[in-house]
Amino acid sequence: MRVAVVGAGNMGSWLVESLCLDYEVGVYDANRNKLKYFFNSRKFLYLEELLEFQPDMLINAVSLENTVNVFKEIVPSLNKKCIIADITSVKNGLEKYYESCGMRFVSTHPMFGPTFANIRHLAEENAIIIKEGDEEGKEFFRNFYKSLNIKIFDYSFKEHDETIAYSLSIPFSSTLVFASCMKEQEAPGTTFRKHYEIAKGLLTEDDYLLSEILLNPYSLSQVEMIKESLGDLINLIRSSDKPALKEYFNQLRSNIGMKKPG
């Protein structure tokens, strides 16, 4: 099977390195400097070379902002039997594109990245495969993820974006609020340091990606829930109500599957 990867960023590079021993893999990026260090794979300097490669699957790994535009540029020249794929973290708009393009497709989301995950050891990581995709394409990614012991979830396009609103917009928003309260002052404490490192990691991500996660149509209700919860906490602190705080802590423990202490 011939696999072409477009985009040699962090995730695109990981895909090339992970697939190149089992498939005939080629990679293209508009920035040629990113192609220097790949092995056991073909490096395309021009899109024409990628098209001559005649891939059986084309994986679009460019930035979320450019995903549909890259598809529109390349897909008209692909063999109609080729399966096109994306790995975007927000699917809003992609379903409509796939419905109109006339190609077999598979959409997936590796739920990890170089900021926090050890991409050499992914046994505790997760990935989503979109139900509406082509069966052969879904089976390709299912086998790929299983080979790395990655846990797989099957969601529709709508279910994916609803889940991402919950699993990413809440921690993203909480971390951004934490960072907004920071100042140039050292603070002792392990908890603070862990939150600080998470904030630094998050803010190394692309601004467009952060924006798309937060502007996901399902994110606003999740962020508003944070606002309401902060209001409840502020009222408890203002009232100095220790019994009520204890009940609040126990409710939080229940929310995350913990037992009451003692």
C-alpha positions as CSV (number, residue, x, y, z in Angstrom):
1,M,0.0,0.0,0.0
2,R,1.3,3.4,-0.9
3,V,0.7,6.1,1.7
4,A,1.4,9.8,1.1
5,V,1.6,12.2,4.1
6,V,1.1,15.9,3.4
7,G,2.5,18.1,6.1
8,A,5.8,17.3,8.0
9,G,5.0,18.9,11.3
10,N,5.0,17.1,14.6
11,M,2.1,14.7,13.9
12,G,2.9,14.3,10.2
13,S,6.5,13.4,11.0
14,W,5.3,10.9,13.6
15,L,3.0,9.3,11.0
16,V,5.8,9.0,8.4
17,E,8.2,7.5,10.9
18,S,5.5,5.1,12.3
19,L,4.3,3.9,8.9
20,C,7.4,3.8,6.8
21,L,8.5,0.3,7.9
22,D,5.2,-1.3,6.9
23,Y,4.2,0.6,3.9
24,E,5.6,2.5,0.9
25,V,5.5,6.0,2.3
26,G,6.1,9.4,0.7
27,V,6.0,12.8,2.4
28,Y,5.5,16.3,1.1
29,D,5.7,19.7,2.8
30,A,5.9,23.2,1.3
31,N,8.8,23.8,3.7
32,R,11.5,21.6,2.2
33,N,13.7,21.9,5.3
34,K,11.3,19.7,7.1
35,L,12.0,16.8,4.8
36,K,15.8,16.5,5.6
37,Y,15.8,13.8,8.2
38,F,13.3,11.2,7.1
39,F,14.5,7.7,6.3
40,N,13.0,4.8,4.4
41,S,10.5,7.1,2.8
42,R,10.2,9.2,-0.4
43,K,10.6,12.9,-0.1
44,F,8.6,14.9,-2.5
45,L,9.8,18.4,-3.4
46,Y,6.9,19.2,-5.6
47,L,3.2,18.2,-5.6
48,E,3.6,16.8,-9.0
49,E,5.9,14.1,-7.6
50,L,3.3,13.2,-5.0
51,L,0.7,12.8,-7.7
52,E,3.1,10.6,-9.8
53,F,3.5,8.4,-6.7
54,Q,-0.2,7.6,-7.0
55,P,-0.9,6.9,-3.4
56,D,-3.6,4.5,-2.2
57,M,-4.1,6.7,0.8
58,L,-3.3,10.4,1.3
59,I,-3.1,11.6,4.9
60,N,-3.6,15.3,5.3
61,A,-1.5,16.4,8.3
62,V,-1.2,20.1,7.7
63,S,-2.5,22.7,10.2
64,L,-6.2,22.7,10.9
65,E,-6.5,26.1,9.3
66,N,-5.3,24.7,5.9
67,T,-6.7,21.2,5.9
68,V,-9.7,21.8,3.5
69,N,-7.7,24.1,1.2
70,V,-5.0,21.4,0.8
71,F,-7.6,18.8,0.0
72,K,-9.1,21.2,-2.6
73,E,-5.7,21.7,-4.2
74,I,-4.6,18.0,-4.4
75,V,-7.8,15.8,-4.5
76,P,-8.9,16.7,-8.1
77,S,-5.7,15.2,-9.4
78,L,-5.7,12.0,-7.3
79,N,-6.8,8.6,-8.5
80,K,-10.5,8.2,-7.6
81,K,-9.7,4.9,-5.8
82,C,-7.4,6.8,-3.4
83,I,-8.7,7.2,0.2
84,I,-8.2,10.6,1.6
85,A,-7.7,11.1,5.4
86,D,-7.4,13.9,8.0
87,I,-6.2,13.9,11.6
88,T,-7.7,17.2,12.7
89,S,-8.7,17.8,16.3
90,V,-12.0,19.6,15.3
91,K,-14.1,18.2,12.5
92,N,-16.4,21.1,12.1
93,G,-16.8,21.7,8.3
94,L,-15.0,18.6,7.2
95,E,-18.1,16.4,7.0
96,K,-19.6,18.8,4.5
97,Y,-16.4,18.8,2.4
98,Y,-16.2,15.0,2.3
99,E,-19.9,14.8,1.2
100,S,-19.1,17.0,-1.8
101,C,-15.7,15.8,-2.9
102,G,-16.7,12.4,-4.3
103,M,-13.7,10.5,-2.7
104,R,-13.5,7.7,-0.3
105,F,-12.4,9.2,3.1
106,V,-11.5,8.4,6.6
107,S,-11.3,10.9,9.4
108,T,-9.4,10.2,12.7
109,H,-8.0,12.1,15.7
110,P,-5.0,10.9,17.6
111,M,-5.8,12.2,21.0
112,F,-2.2,13.1,21.9
113,G,0.6,15.3,20.7
114,P,4.2,16.1,21.3
115,T,3.5,18.6,24.0
116,F,2.4,16.2,26.6
117,A,2.6,12.6,25.2
118,N,5.6,10.4,24.8
119,I,5.1,9.5,21.2
120,R,7.6,6.6,21.6
121,H,5.3,5.0,24.2
122,L,1.6,5.4,23.5
123,A,0.1,2.5,25.3
124,E,-2.0,4.7,27.5
125,E,-3.1,7.1,24.8
126,N,-6.4,7.3,22.9
127,A,-7.5,7.9,19.3
128,I,-10.9,8.5,17.7
129,I,-12.0,7.1,14.3
130,I,-15.1,8.7,12.7
131,K,-17.9,6.2,12.0
132,E,-18.9,7.8,8.6
133,G,-15.6,7.0,7.0
134,D,-14.7,4.3,4.3
135,E,-14.5,0.8,5.8
136,E,-11.1,0.1,4.3
137,G,-9.8,3.4,5.6
138,K,-11.1,2.8,9.1
139,E,-9.6,-0.6,9.2
140,F,-6.2,0.8,8.2
141,F,-6.2,3.2,11.1
142,R,-7.7,0.6,13.5
143,N,-4.8,-1.8,12.7
144,F,-2.3,1.0,13.0
145,Y,-3.5,2.2,16.4
146,K,-3.8,-1.4,17.7
147,S,-0.2,-2.0,16.7
148,L,0.8,0.8,19.1
149,N,-1.6,-0.3,21.8
150,I,-3.6,2.9,21.5
151,K,-7.2,2.7,22.8
152,I,-9.7,3.4,20.0
153,F,-13.1,5.2,20.2
154,D,-15.7,5.2,17.4
155,Y,-17.7,8.5,17.1
156,S,-19.7,10.2,14.5
157,F,-18.6,13.6,13.3
158,K,-21.1,15.3,15.7
159,E,-20.2,13.0,18.6
160,H,-16.5,13.7,18.0
161,D,-16.9,17.5,18.3
162,E,-19.2,17.2,21.3
163,T,-16.6,15.0,23.0
164,I,-13.7,17.3,22.2
165,A,-15.7,20.2,23.6
166,Y,-15.8,18.3,26.9
167,S,-12.4,16.7,26.9
168,L,-10.4,19.7,25.6
169,S,-12.3,23.0,26.0
170,I,-12.7,22.4,29.8
171,P,-9.0,21.8,30.5
172,F,-7.9,24.3,27.9
173,S,-10.1,27.1,29.4
174,S,-9.1,26.2,33.0
175,T,-5.4,26.4,32.0
176,L,-5.9,29.7,30.2
177,V,-7.6,31.2,33.3
178,F,-4.7,29.9,35.4
179,A,-2.2,31.5,33.1
180,S,-4.1,34.8,33.1
181,C,-3.6,35.0,36.9
182,M,0.2,34.6,36.7
183,K,2.8,37.2,37.3
184,E,6.6,37.2,37.3
185,Q,7.0,35.7,40.7
186,E,8.4,32.4,41.8
187,A,6.1,30.3,43.9
188,P,7.0,27.2,45.8
189,G,4.8,24.1,45.7
190,T,4.5,21.0,43.5
191,T,0.9,21.6,42.5
192,F,1.7,25.1,41.3
193,R,4.7,23.9,39.3
194,K,2.6,21.2,37.6
195,H,-0.1,23.6,36.6
196,Y,2.6,26.1,35.4
197,E,4.2,23.5,33.2
198,I,0.8,22.5,31.7
199,A,0.1,26.1,31.0
200,K,3.5,26.6,29.3
201,G,2.9,23.4,27.2
202,L,-0.5,24.5,26.1
203,L,0.6,27.9,25.1
204,T,3.3,26.4,22.8
205,E,0.4,25.1,20.7
206,D,-0.6,26.9,17.5
207,D,-3.0,29.8,18.1
208,Y,-5.3,28.7,15.4
209,L,-5.6,25.2,17.0
210,L,-6.4,26.8,20.4
211,S,-9.0,29.1,18.8
212,E,-10.7,26.2,16.9
213,I,-10.9,24.1,20.1
214,L,-12.5,27.0,21.9
215,L,-14.8,28.0,19.0
216,N,-16.0,24.5,18.5
217,P,-19.8,25.0,18.4
218,Y,-20.2,22.8,21.5
219,S,-17.5,24.5,23.6
220,L,-19.4,27.5,24.9
221,S,-21.7,25.6,27.2
222,Q,-18.7,23.8,28.7
223,V,-16.9,27.0,29.4
224,E,-20.0,28.6,30.8
225,M,-20.2,25.6,33.2
226,I,-16.7,26.6,34.5
227,K,-18.0,30.1,35.1
228,E,-20.9,28.8,37.1
229,S,-18.7,26.5,39.1
230,L,-16.3,29.3,39.9
231,G,-19.3,31.4,41.1
232,D,-20.3,28.6,43.5
233,L,-16.7,28.3,44.8
234,I,-16.5,32.1,45.3
235,N,-19.7,32.1,47.3
236,L,-18.4,29.3,49.5
237,I,-15.2,31.1,50.2
238,R,-17.0,34.4,50.8
239,S,-19.3,32.8,53.3
240,S,-16.4,30.9,55.1
241,D,-18.8,27.9,55.3
242,K,-16.5,25.0,56.2
243,P,-19.3,22.3,56.3
244,A,-20.5,23.4,52.9
245,L,-16.9,23.3,51.6
246,K,-16.6,19.8,52.8
247,E,-19.7,18.7,51.0
248,Y,-18.4,20.5,47.9
249,F,-15.1,18.6,48.1
250,N,-16.9,15.3,48.4
251,Q,-19.1,16.1,45.4
252,L,-15.9,16.8,43.4
253,R,-14.4,13.5,44.5
254,S,-17.5,11.8,43.4
255,N,-17.4,13.6,40.0
256,I,-14.0,12.1,39.3
257,G,-14.6,8.7,40.7
258,M,-12.9,9.1,44.1
259,K,-14.1,7.9,47.5
260,K,-14.6,10.1,50.5
261,P,-11.4,10.2,52.7
262,G,-11.5,8.2,55.9
